[in-house]
Amino acid sequence: MLPKDPCQKQACEIQKCLQANNYNELKCQTVIQELRKCCARYPKGRSLVCSGFEKEEENLTLKSGSK
């Protein structure tokens, strides 16, 4: 059995918020920040739900470094 994802709860909260707000991300910034905080607490690769944020941050780093 796989260990429970440490940030699964925050990911579920984002889904609930998005559904309740007609997928308007601006209305869910607080819960999105909570997921980012959770992801920052764990080593890269520890949380599957954080993998999207990790890739997003890598892309931002690459873009800012190419200027």
PyMOL Python script that loads the backbone (N, CA, C, O; Angstrom):
from pymol import cmd

cmd.read_pdbstr("""\
ATOM      1  N   MET A   1       0.832  -1.185   0.000  1.00  0.00           N
ATOM      2  CA  MET A   1       0.000   0.000   0.000  1.00  0.00           C
ATOM      3  C   MET A   1       0.882   1.256   0.000  1.00  0.00           C
ATOM      4  O   MET A   1       1.850   1.346   0.755  1.00  0.00           O
ATOM      5  N   LEU A   2       0.536   2.212  -0.849  1.00  0.00           N
ATOM      6  CA  LEU A   2       1.304   3.453  -0.925  1.00  0.00           C
ATOM      7  C   LEU A   2       1.010   4.328   0.289  1.00  0.00           C
ATOM      8  O   LEU A   2      -0.113   4.344   0.794  1.00  0.00           O
ATOM      9  N   PRO A   3       2.027   5.056   0.756  1.00  0.00           N
ATOM     10  CA  PRO A   3       1.779   5.978   1.878  1.00  0.00           C
ATOM     11  C   PRO A   3       0.850   7.105   1.437  1.00  0.00           C
ATOM     12  O   PRO A   3       0.836   7.490   0.268  1.00  0.00           O
ATOM     13  N   LYS A   4       0.075   7.630   2.384  1.00  0.00           N
ATOM     14  CA  LYS A   4      -0.853   8.711   2.077  1.00  0.00           C
ATOM     15  C   LYS A   4      -0.086   9.957   1.651  1.00  0.00           C
ATOM     16  O   LYS A   4       0.928  10.313   2.251  1.00  0.00           O
ATOM     17  N   ASP A   5      -0.579  10.604   0.621  1.00  0.00           N
ATOM     18  CA  ASP A   5       0.038  11.837   0.126  1.00  0.00           C
ATOM     19  C   ASP A   5      -0.162  12.920   1.184  1.00  0.00           C
ATOM     20  O   ASP A   5      -1.299  13.180   1.579  1.00  0.00           O
ATOM     21  N   PRO A   6       0.908  13.555   1.652  1.00  0.00           N
ATOM     22  CA  PRO A   6       0.785  14.526   2.732  1.00  0.00           C
ATOM     23  C   PRO A   6       0.007  15.787   2.372  1.00  0.00           C
ATOM     24  O   PRO A   6      -0.439  16.509   3.264  1.00  0.00           O
ATOM     25  N   CYS A   7      -0.161  16.062   1.095  1.00  0.00           N
ATOM     26  CA  CYS A   7      -0.852  17.287   0.683  1.00  0.00           C
ATOM     27  C   CYS A   7      -2.185  16.995  -0.022  1.00  0.00           C
ATOM     28  O   CYS A   7      -2.766  17.878  -0.652  1.00  0.00           O
ATOM     29  N   GLN A   8      -2.653  15.768   0.089  1.00  0.00           N
ATOM     30  CA  GLN A   8      -3.907  15.372  -0.555  1.00  0.00           C
ATOM     31  C   GLN A   8      -5.083  16.218  -0.069  1.00  0.00           C
ATOM     32  O   GLN A   8      -5.931  16.620  -0.865  1.00  0.00           O
ATOM     33  N   LYS A   9      -5.133  16.486   1.230  1.00  0.00           N
ATOM     34  CA  LYS A   9      -6.242  17.259   1.791  1.00  0.00           C
ATOM     35  C   LYS A   9      -6.334  18.631   1.132  1.00  0.00           C
ATOM     36  O   LYS A   9      -7.423  19.073   0.766  1.00  0.00           O
ATOM     37  N   GLN A  10      -5.201  19.302   0.980  1.00  0.00           N
ATOM     38  CA  GLN A  10      -5.195  20.632   0.364  1.00  0.00           C
ATOM     39  C   GLN A  10      -5.619  20.563  -1.102  1.00  0.00           C
ATOM     40  O   GLN A  10      -6.324  21.446  -1.591  1.00  0.00           O
ATOM     41  N   ALA A  11      -5.189  19.515  -1.798  1.00  0.00           N
ATOM     42  CA  ALA A  11      -5.576  19.354  -3.202  1.00  0.00           C
ATOM     43  C   ALA A  11      -7.090  19.164  -3.323  1.00  0.00           C
ATOM     44  O   ALA A  11      -7.715  19.696  -4.241  1.00  0.00           O
ATOM     45  N   CYS A  12      -7.667  18.414  -2.408  1.00  0.00           N
ATOM     46  CA  CYS A  12      -9.122  18.215  -2.416  1.00  0.00           C
ATOM     47  C   CYS A  12      -9.850  19.521  -2.122  1.00  0.00           C
ATOM     48  O   CYS A  12     -10.901  19.796  -2.703  1.00  0.00           O
ATOM     49  N   GLU A  13      -9.290  20.327  -1.217  1.00  0.00           N
ATOM     50  CA  GLU A  13      -9.898  21.621  -0.900  1.00  0.00           C
ATOM     51  C   GLU A  13      -9.902  22.536  -2.122  1.00  0.00           C
ATOM     52  O   GLU A  13     -10.853  23.288  -2.334  1.00  0.00           O
ATOM     53  N   ILE A  14      -8.842  22.473  -2.923  1.00  0.00           N
ATOM     54  CA  ILE A  14      -8.801  23.270  -4.154  1.00  0.00           C
ATOM     55  C   ILE A  14      -9.911  22.821  -5.100  1.00  0.00           C
ATOM     56  O   ILE A  14     -10.614  23.654  -5.672  1.00  0.00           O
ATOM     57  N   GLN A  15     -10.067  21.527  -5.265  1.00  0.00           N
ATOM     58  CA  GLN A  15     -11.115  21.024  -6.160  1.00  0.00           C
ATOM     59  C   GLN A  15     -12.498  21.465  -5.706  1.00  0.00           C
ATOM     60  O   GLN A  15     -13.325  21.882  -6.518  1.00  0.00           O
ATOM     61  N   LYS A  16     -12.746  21.370  -4.394  1.00  0.00           N
ATOM     62  CA  LYS A  16     -14.045  21.806  -3.851  1.00  0.00           C
ATOM     63  C   LYS A  16     -14.260  23.295  -4.109  1.00  0.00           C
ATOM     64  O   LYS A  16     -15.339  23.710  -4.530  1.00  0.00           O
ATOM     65  N   CYS A  17     -13.236  24.088  -3.856  1.00  0.00           N
ATOM     66  CA  CYS A  17     -13.340  25.535  -4.052  1.00  0.00           C
ATOM     67  C   CYS A  17     -13.597  25.875  -5.516  1.00  0.00           C
ATOM     68  O   CYS A  17     -14.463  26.694  -5.824  1.00  0.00           O
ATOM     69  N   LEU A  18     -12.856  25.256  -6.403  1.00  0.00           N
ATOM     70  CA  LEU A  18     -13.036  25.530  -7.831  1.00  0.00           C
ATOM     71  C   LEU A  18     -14.441  25.159  -8.294  1.00  0.00           C
ATOM     72  O   LEU A  18     -15.068  25.909  -9.042  1.00  0.00           O
ATOM     73  N   GLN A  19     -14.932  24.012  -7.856  1.00  0.00           N
ATOM     74  CA  GLN A  19     -16.284  23.597  -8.243  1.00  0.00           C
ATOM     75  C   GLN A  19     -17.332  24.567  -7.701  1.00  0.00           C
ATOM     76  O   GLN A  19     -18.290  24.901  -8.398  1.00  0.00           O
ATOM     77  N   ALA A  20     -17.150  25.019  -6.458  1.00  0.00           N
ATOM     78  CA  ALA A  20     -18.109  25.927  -5.835  1.00  0.00           C
ATOM     79  C   ALA A  20     -18.087  27.317  -6.462  1.00  0.00           C
ATOM     80  O   ALA A  20     -19.063  28.061  -6.375  1.00  0.00           O
ATOM     81  N   ASN A  21     -16.962  27.661  -7.097  1.00  0.00           N
ATOM     82  CA  ASN A  21     -16.795  29.005  -7.669  1.00  0.00           C
ATOM     83  C   ASN A  21     -16.697  28.998  -9.185  1.00  0.00           C
ATOM     84  O   ASN A  21     -16.059  29.870  -9.774  1.00  0.00           O
ATOM     85  N   ASN A  22     -17.329  28.013  -9.819  1.00  0.00           N
ATOM     86  CA  ASN A  22     -17.379  27.935 -11.275  1.00  0.00           C
ATOM     87  C   ASN A  22     -15.987  27.993 -11.900  1.00  0.00           C
ATOM     88  O   ASN A  22     -15.788  28.616 -12.943  1.00  0.00           O
ATOM     89  N   TYR A  23     -15.023  27.330 -11.242  1.00  0.00           N
ATOM     90  CA  TYR A  23     -13.633  27.207 -11.716  1.00  0.00           C
ATOM     91  C   TYR A  23     -12.919  28.548 -11.884  1.00  0.00           C
ATOM     92  O   TYR A  23     -12.066  28.705 -12.757  1.00  0.00           O
ATOM     93  N   ASN A  24     -13.282  29.509 -11.035  1.00  0.00           N
ATOM     94  CA  ASN A  24     -12.623  30.809 -11.021  1.00  0.00           C
ATOM     95  C   ASN A  24     -11.446  30.722 -10.038  1.00  0.00           C
ATOM     96  O   ASN A  24     -11.646  30.766  -8.825  1.00  0.00           O
ATOM     97  N   GLU A  25     -10.232  30.599 -10.559  1.00  0.00           N
ATOM     98  CA  GLU A  25      -9.043  30.439  -9.723  1.00  0.00           C
ATOM     99  C   GLU A  25      -8.817  31.626  -8.791  1.00  0.00           C
ATOM    100  O   GLU A  25      -8.287  31.454  -7.694  1.00  0.00           O
ATOM    101  N   LEU A  26      -9.204  32.806  -9.205  1.00  0.00           N
ATOM    102  CA  LEU A  26      -8.999  33.996  -8.375  1.00  0.00           C
ATOM    103  C   LEU A  26      -9.732  33.889  -7.034  1.00  0.00           C
ATOM    104  O   LEU A  26      -9.273  34.426  -6.026  1.00  0.00           O
ATOM    105  N   LYS A  27     -10.858  33.202  -7.030  1.00  0.00           N
ATOM    106  CA  LYS A  27     -11.633  33.050  -5.797  1.00  0.00           C
ATOM    107  C   LYS A  27     -11.069  31.951  -4.895  1.00  0.00           C
ATOM    108  O   LYS A  27     -11.534  31.771  -3.769  1.00  0.00           O
ATOM    109  N   CYS A  28     -10.086  31.230  -5.379  1.00  0.00           N
ATOM    110  CA  CYS A  28      -9.527  30.103  -4.618  1.00  0.00           C
ATOM    111  C   CYS A  28      -8.062  30.309  -4.261  1.00  0.00           C
ATOM    112  O   CYS A  28      -7.368  29.351  -3.920  1.00  0.00           O
ATOM    113  N   GLN A  29      -7.586  31.538  -4.335  1.00  0.00           N
ATOM    114  CA  GLN A  29      -6.168  31.797  -4.080  1.00  0.00           C
ATOM    115  C   GLN A  29      -5.725  31.367  -2.685  1.00  0.00           C
ATOM    116  O   GLN A  29      -4.595  30.911  -2.514  1.00  0.00           O
ATOM    117  N   THR A  30      -6.588  31.504  -1.695  1.00  0.00           N
ATOM    118  CA  THR A  30      -6.228  31.121  -0.328  1.00  0.00           C
ATOM    119  C   THR A  30      -5.944  29.628  -0.234  1.00  0.00           C
ATOM    120  O   THR A  30      -4.940  29.227   0.355  1.00  0.00           O
ATOM    121  N   VAL A  31      -6.806  28.807  -0.803  1.00  0.00           N
ATOM    122  CA  VAL A  31      -6.589  27.354  -0.723  1.00  0.00           C
ATOM    123  C   VAL A  31      -5.429  26.917  -1.612  1.00  0.00           C
ATOM    124  O   VAL A  31      -4.746  25.941  -1.303  1.00  0.00           O
ATOM    125  N   ILE A  32      -5.204  27.623  -2.699  1.00  0.00           N
ATOM    126  CA  ILE A  32      -4.053  27.317  -3.558  1.00  0.00           C
ATOM    127  C   ILE A  32      -2.760  27.615  -2.800  1.00  0.00           C
ATOM    128  O   ILE A  32      -1.798  26.851  -2.877  1.00  0.00           O
ATOM    129  N   GLN A  33      -2.743  28.731  -2.067  1.00  0.00           N
ATOM    130  CA  GLN A  33      -1.563  29.068  -1.257  1.00  0.00           C
ATOM    131  C   GLN A  33      -1.314  28.018  -0.177  1.00  0.00           C
ATOM    132  O   GLN A  33      -0.163  27.709   0.132  1.00  0.00           O
ATOM    133  N   GLU A  34      -2.381  27.468   0.398  1.00  0.00           N
ATOM    134  CA  GLU A  34      -2.230  26.430   1.419  1.00  0.00           C
ATOM    135  C   GLU A  34      -1.562  25.190   0.827  1.00  0.00           C
ATOM    136  O   GLU A  34      -0.736  24.552   1.480  1.00  0.00           O
ATOM    137  N   LEU A  35      -1.920  24.854  -0.405  1.00  0.00           N
ATOM    138  CA  LEU A  35      -1.273  23.714  -1.053  1.00  0.00           C
ATOM    139  C   LEU A  35       0.194  24.027  -1.320  1.00  0.00           C
ATOM    140  O   LEU A  35       1.054  23.171  -1.112  1.00  0.00           O
ATOM    141  N   ARG A  36       0.486  25.219  -1.769  1.00  0.00           N
ATOM    142  CA  ARG A  36       1.892  25.608  -2.006  1.00  0.00           C
ATOM    143  C   ARG A  36       2.711  25.513  -0.721  1.00  0.00           C
ATOM    144  O   ARG A  36       3.847  25.039  -0.736  1.00  0.00           O
ATOM    145  N   LYS A  37       2.128  25.968   0.393  1.00  0.00           N
ATOM    146  CA  LYS A  37       2.817  25.881   1.686  1.00  0.00           C
ATOM    147  C   LYS A  37       3.066  24.426   2.065  1.00  0.00           C
ATOM    148  O   LYS A  37       4.146  24.078   2.543  1.00  0.00           O
ATOM    149  N   CYS A  38       2.074  23.586   1.853  1.00  0.00           N
ATOM    150  CA  CYS A  38       2.236  22.164   2.158  1.00  0.00           C
ATOM    151  C   CYS A  38       3.348  21.567   1.295  1.00  0.00           C
ATOM    152  O   CYS A  38       4.199  20.834   1.798  1.00  0.00           O
ATOM    153  N   CYS A  39       3.342  21.871   0.026  1.00  0.00           N
ATOM    154  CA  CYS A  39       4.359  21.333  -0.889  1.00  0.00           C
ATOM    155  C   CYS A  39       5.763  21.775  -0.484  1.00  0.00           C
ATOM    156  O   CYS A  39       6.724  21.019  -0.628  1.00  0.00           O
ATOM    157  N   ALA A  40       5.874  22.991   0.019  1.00  0.00           N
ATOM    158  CA  ALA A  40       7.177  23.521   0.417  1.00  0.00           C
ATOM    159  C   ALA A  40       7.739  22.787   1.641  1.00  0.00           C
ATOM    160  O   ALA A  40       8.947  22.805   1.876  1.00  0.00           O
ATOM    161  N   ARG A  41       6.873  22.151   2.409  1.00  0.00           N
ATOM    162  CA  ARG A  41       7.318  21.449   3.620  1.00  0.00           C
ATOM    163  C   ARG A  41       7.937  20.086   3.341  1.00  0.00           C
ATOM    164  O   ARG A  41       8.595  19.512   4.209  1.00  0.00           O
ATOM    165  N   TYR A  42       7.728  19.562   2.128  1.00  0.00           N
ATOM    166  CA  TYR A  42       8.183  18.207   1.827  1.00  0.00           C
ATOM    167  C   TYR A  42       9.209  18.212   0.705  1.00  0.00           C
ATOM    168  O   TYR A  42       9.182  19.083  -0.164  1.00  0.00           O
ATOM    169  N   PRO A  43      10.113  17.240   0.723  1.00  0.00           N
ATOM    170  CA  PRO A  43      11.110  17.162  -0.356  1.00  0.00           C
ATOM    171  C   PRO A  43      10.443  16.905  -1.708  1.00  0.00           C
ATOM    172  O   PRO A  43       9.386  16.281  -1.797  1.00  0.00           O
ATOM    173  N   LYS A  44      11.082  17.396  -2.728  1.00  0.00           N
ATOM    174  CA  LYS A  44      10.584  17.215  -4.092  1.00  0.00           C
ATOM    175  C   LYS A  44      10.348  15.725  -4.361  1.00  0.00           C
ATOM    176  O   LYS A  44      11.196  14.884  -4.062  1.00  0.00           O
ATOM    177  N   GLY A  45       9.190  15.423  -4.924  1.00  0.00           N
ATOM    178  CA  GLY A  45       8.859  14.046  -5.255  1.00  0.00           C
ATOM    179  C   GLY A  45       8.129  13.302  -4.153  1.00  0.00           C
ATOM    180  O   GLY A  45       7.665  12.184  -4.377  1.00  0.00           O
ATOM    181  N   ARG A  46       8.014  13.885  -2.975  1.00  0.00           N
ATOM    182  CA  ARG A  46       7.351  13.212  -1.845  1.00  0.00           C
ATOM    183  C   ARG A  46       5.840  13.202  -2.026  1.00  0.00           C
ATOM    184  O   ARG A  46       5.176  12.242  -1.634  1.00  0.00           O
ATOM    185  N   SER A  47       5.288  14.263  -2.615  1.00  0.00           N
ATOM    186  CA  SER A  47       3.850  14.393  -2.784  1.00  0.00           C
ATOM    187  C   SER A  47       3.504  14.404  -4.269  1.00  0.00           C
ATOM    188  O   SER A  47       3.988  15.247  -5.024  1.00  0.00           O
ATOM    189  N   LEU A  48       2.676  13.476  -4.671  1.00  0.00           N
ATOM    190  CA  LEU A  48       2.262  13.403  -6.071  1.00  0.00           C
ATOM    191  C   LEU A  48       1.455  14.642  -6.461  1.00  0.00           C
ATOM    192  O   LEU A  48       1.613  15.155  -7.568  1.00  0.00           O
ATOM    193  N   VAL A  49       0.597  15.125  -5.569  1.00  0.00           N
ATOM    194  CA  VAL A  49      -0.222  16.289  -5.914  1.00  0.00           C
ATOM    195  C   VAL A  49       0.614  17.555  -6.064  1.00  0.00           C
ATOM    196  O   VAL A  49       0.159  18.523  -6.674  1.00  0.00           O
ATOM    197  N   CYS A  50       1.813  17.563  -5.526  1.00  0.00           N
ATOM    198  CA  CYS A  50       2.690  18.738  -5.647  1.00  0.00           C
ATOM    199  C   CYS A  50       3.490  18.736  -6.939  1.00  0.00           C
ATOM    200  O   CYS A  50       4.120  19.741  -7.269  1.00  0.00           O
ATOM    201  N   SER A  51       3.480  17.651  -7.664  1.00  0.00           N
ATOM    202  CA  SER A  51       4.313  17.555  -8.860  1.00  0.00           C
ATOM    203  C   SER A  51       3.977  18.631  -9.885  1.00  0.00           C
ATOM    204  O   SER A  51       4.873  19.093 -10.591  1.00  0.00           O
ATOM    205  N   GLY A  52       2.726  19.043  -9.990  1.00  0.00           N
ATOM    206  CA  GLY A  52       2.352  20.110 -10.923  1.00  0.00           C
ATOM    207  C   GLY A  52       2.959  21.443 -10.536  1.00  0.00           C
ATOM    208  O   GLY A  52       3.402  22.197 -11.403  1.00  0.00           O
ATOM    209  N   PHE A  53       2.986  21.747  -9.235  1.00  0.00           N
ATOM    210  CA  PHE A  53       3.605  22.980  -8.764  1.00  0.00           C
ATOM    211  C   PHE A  53       5.108  22.935  -8.968  1.00  0.00           C
ATOM    212  O   PHE A  53       5.720  23.945  -9.318  1.00  0.00           O
ATOM    213  N   GLU A  54       5.706  21.778  -8.753  1.00  0.00           N
ATOM    214  CA  GLU A  54       7.155  21.648  -8.935  1.00  0.00           C
ATOM    215  C   GLU A  54       7.522  21.917 -10.389  1.00  0.00           C
ATOM    216  O   GLU A  54       8.502  22.611 -10.661  1.00  0.00           O
ATOM    217  N   LYS A  55       6.751  21.379 -11.321  1.00  0.00           N
ATOM    218  CA  LYS A  55       7.015  21.604 -12.744  1.00  0.00           C
ATOM    219  C   LYS A  55       6.796  23.065 -13.108  1.00  0.00           C
ATOM    220  O   LYS A  55       7.553  23.631 -13.896  1.00  0.00           O
ATOM    221  N   GLU A  56       5.760  23.678 -12.533  1.00  0.00           N
ATOM    222  CA  GLU A  56       5.475  25.091 -12.791  1.00  0.00           C
ATOM    223  C   GLU A  56       6.626  25.960 -12.317  1.00  0.00           C
ATOM    224  O   GLU A  56       7.033  26.886 -13.019  1.00  0.00           O
ATOM    225  N   GLU A  57       7.158  25.673 -11.131  1.00  0.00           N
ATOM    226  CA  GLU A  57       8.271  26.444 -10.593  1.00  0.00           C
ATOM    227  C   GLU A  57       9.531  26.252 -11.430  1.00  0.00           C
ATOM    228  O   GLU A  57      10.285  27.202 -11.639  1.00  0.00           O
ATOM    229  N   GLU A  58       9.766  25.034 -11.911  1.00  0.00           N
ATOM    230  CA  GLU A  58      10.923  24.774 -12.774  1.00  0.00           C
ATOM    231  C   GLU A  58      10.815  25.603 -14.046  1.00  0.00           C
ATOM    232  O   GLU A  58      11.804  26.193 -14.482  1.00  0.00           O
ATOM    233  N   ASN A  59       9.631  25.657 -14.648  1.00  0.00           N
ATOM    234  CA  ASN A  59       9.428  26.421 -15.877  1.00  0.00           C
ATOM    235  C   ASN A  59       9.651  27.910 -15.634  1.00  0.00           C
ATOM    236  O   ASN A  59      10.260  28.588 -16.461  1.00  0.00           O
ATOM    237  N   LEU A  60       9.160  28.425 -14.497  1.00  0.00           N
ATOM    238  CA  LEU A  60       9.372  29.838 -14.180  1.00  0.00           C
ATOM    239  C   LEU A  60      10.852  30.131 -13.995  1.00  0.00           C
ATOM    240  O   LEU A  60      11.335  31.178 -14.425  1.00  0.00           O
ATOM    241  N   THR A  61      11.573  29.221 -13.363  1.00  0.00           N
ATOM    242  CA  THR A  61      13.013  29.395 -13.137  1.00  0.00           C
ATOM    243  C   THR A  61      13.739  29.404 -14.482  1.00  0.00           C
ATOM    244  O   THR A  61      14.620  30.233 -14.710  1.00  0.00           O
ATOM    245  N   LEU A  62      13.371  28.490 -15.363  1.00  0.00           N
ATOM    246  CA  LEU A  62      14.019  28.430 -16.674  1.00  0.00           C
ATOM    247  C   LEU A  62      13.757  29.697 -17.469  1.00  0.00           C
ATOM    248  O   LEU A  62      14.672  30.225 -18.101  1.00  0.00           O
ATOM    249  N   LYS A  63      12.521  30.199 -17.452  1.00  0.00           N
ATOM    250  CA  LYS A  63      12.174  31.396 -18.201  1.00  0.00           C
ATOM    251  C   LYS A  63      12.897  32.619 -17.660  1.00  0.00           C
ATOM    252  O   LYS A  63      13.392  33.437 -18.436  1.00  0.00           O
ATOM    253  N   SER A  64      12.966  32.757 -16.334  1.00  0.00           N
ATOM    254  CA  SER A  64      13.606  33.931 -15.763  1.00  0.00           C
ATOM    255  C   SER A  64      15.125  33.873 -15.937  1.00  0.00           C
ATOM    256  O   SER A  64      15.782  34.911 -16.007  1.00  0.00           O
ATOM    257  N   GLY A  65      15.673  32.678 -16.006  1.00  0.00           N
ATOM    258  CA  GLY A  65      17.114  32.524 -16.189  1.00  0.00           C
ATOM    259  C   GLY A  65      17.578  32.768 -17.619  1.00  0.00           C
ATOM    260  O   GLY A  65      18.764  32.988 -17.864  1.00  0.00           O
ATOM    261  N   SER A  66      16.629  32.729 -18.569  1.00  0.00           N
ATOM    262  CA  SER A  66      17.003  32.887 -19.982  1.00  0.00           C
ATOM    263  C   SER A  66      16.973  34.330 -20.439  1.00  0.00           C
ATOM    264  O   SER A  66      17.245  34.604 -21.608  1.00  0.00           O
ATOM    265  N   LYS A  67      16.651  35.259 -19.557  1.00  0.00           N
ATOM    266  CA  LYS A  67      16.591  36.678 -19.945  1.00  0.00           C
ATOM    267  C   LYS A  67      17.959  37.282 -20.085  1.00  0.00           C
ATOM    268  O   LYS A  67      18.081  38.464 -20.406  1.00  0.00           O
TER     269      LYS A  67
END
""", "prot")
cmd.dss("prot")
cmd.show_as("cartoon", "prot")
cmd.util.cbc("prot")
cmd.orient("prot")
